[in-house]
Amino acid sequence: MSPSHRDRERGAAAVEFALVIPVLLLLVFGMLEFSRAYNVQISLTNAAREGARVMAIHDDPTMAKNAAIAAAAPSAALTAAQVTVTPSSCSANPGATVKATIQYPLALMTGLFGASIPMSAVGAMTCGG
C-alpha cells in the first residue's frame, strides 16, 4: 500500500511546522524580553529623575536615594548601592546640577539572550529646584 496524497501532505505540514516553530518562539520570546526591558528602562529613568528632584529640593542624599528606590518599584527592585547622587550637598554647591545615576542588572525571564543585561539611567536637576 502506498501512502495517499493526503497522508503525504499531512507529513509535509508537520515537517514545515517543526522547521518554523523554533523561529516563531524565538520571535515571541524576544518581543517579551524587549518589552519588559523597555518598561524597566522607563521606570529607571523616572526613578533617577525623581531622585534628582528630591535631592535638588531637600538637599538630602539618603532621602533622594529612597525616593528613587520607591519610584522604581515594582518594575525594578533597587538597592541604595545601585543609586548614586552627585554632588552630595546642594547647599555647598548652589546652582550646581544634581545627578542621580542608577545602575541596574536586569535579569532576563527566558535566559535565551543571556542571564542579565546591564541597564542605567541618569536624572539631572539644578540645585534649589
Sequence and secondary structure as in RCSB ss.txt:
>XXXX:A:sequence
MSPSHRDRERGAAAVEFALVIPVLLLLVFGMLEFSRAYNVQISLTNAAREGARVMAIHDDPTMAKNAAIAAAAPS
AALTAAQVTVTPSSCSANPGATVKATIQYPLALMTGLFGASIPMSAVGAMTCGG
>XXXX:A:secstr
    HHHHHHHHHHHHHHHHHHHHHHHHHHHHHHHHHHHHHHHHHHHHHHHHHHHHHH  HHHHHHHHHHHHTTT
    GGGEEEESS STTSTT EEEEEEEEEEE SSSTT SEEEEEEEEEEETT 
